[in-house]
C-alpha cells in the first residue's frame, strides 16, 4: 500500500481482501422520488439522463448481464478477480422490498462479486428497507452510499434535492443504529456556496464520523437543468487550483478514520460542459497530492481534539 496522507478506500479494500477490488456500476431500472418512478422529472439541478449513473452501462439488461459485461472489461484491463456490485444510477431503495431483494441477490450470485454498494437518498430509507439493508450488511460486505451534497438547506433547496439536512441526519442516525457502513456523497462548487460553507460541511461530516466520503466536483453535463444555468452565465465554475485547495482543506477537517472513496469526479467526456480541466483526472489527483506535500498536511489534522 502506498504511504498516503489520507485513507483511500481502495487501499482499505486491498488490505481487507488481499487483492484489488473493482466496483462495477449497474442500473436496476428504478426511478427516484425527485425524477418520478418513470424517470420523467428533471430532478436535482445536476442530474443527468442516467440519474447520476456511470456511462457505458448496458441499460435494460439484467443485473447479471451488466455485471458480467463490467467484469469482462475489468478482467481484460486489470486482470481483476473480485468485484463490488455498485447500484449507482437513480435511487436504489426506491422500489418494493421484494424487488430490491431479488436484484441484490442476483448481484451477489455472480461469481467474483464479494459485496454490494447501494446508492440512495435519505428520504428513501423506511423501516422495511432498513431491515433489508441490515440483513445484507450481516451477510455480505456492504456499503450504503447516501447522497447529501451539502449540509446547507439553502443550497439543498437551490439544487432541488427535495430533502433538507434534518432528513439526512435522521436517516444517517437510523442507518448507523443498524451498524451499516455509510459513505456520504458531497459536492464542492455548488451554486452560491463559498469556501466557508463547504468547510462547514466537512466539519459536520467529521462530527458525524462518517465511515466513508465521496468528494465530487460539480460537473455541468449536457441535458441537465444545470446546463441551462451555465449557458445563462449564472454559474461560477471552480478552477483547478481552487478545487485542489478546497479538497485538501476539506480532508484536513475530516475524522482521521473516514475512508475517502473519491477525491474528484470524472464526468463523461462527450457530455461534460464544464469544468473541462477535470477531464484530466490524474492531473487533478496528482495536484491534490502535491498540495498535501506542499503544506504539509494530512487527513484529520484540523479535526478537533476533545
Ligand atoms: S437524487 Fe440522484 S437520481 Fe434523484 S434526481 Fe437527484 S441526482 Fe438524480
Boltz pocket constraint, residues with backbone or C-beta under 6 A from the ligand:
constraints:
  - pocket:
      binder: B
      contacts: [[A, 31], [A, 32], [A, 33], [A, 34], [A, 35], [A, 42], [A, 43], [A, 44], [A, 46], [A, 47], [A, 48], [A, 51], [A, 52], [A, 89], [A, 90], [A, 91], [A, 121], [A, 147], [A, 160], [A, 161]]
      max_distance: 6.0
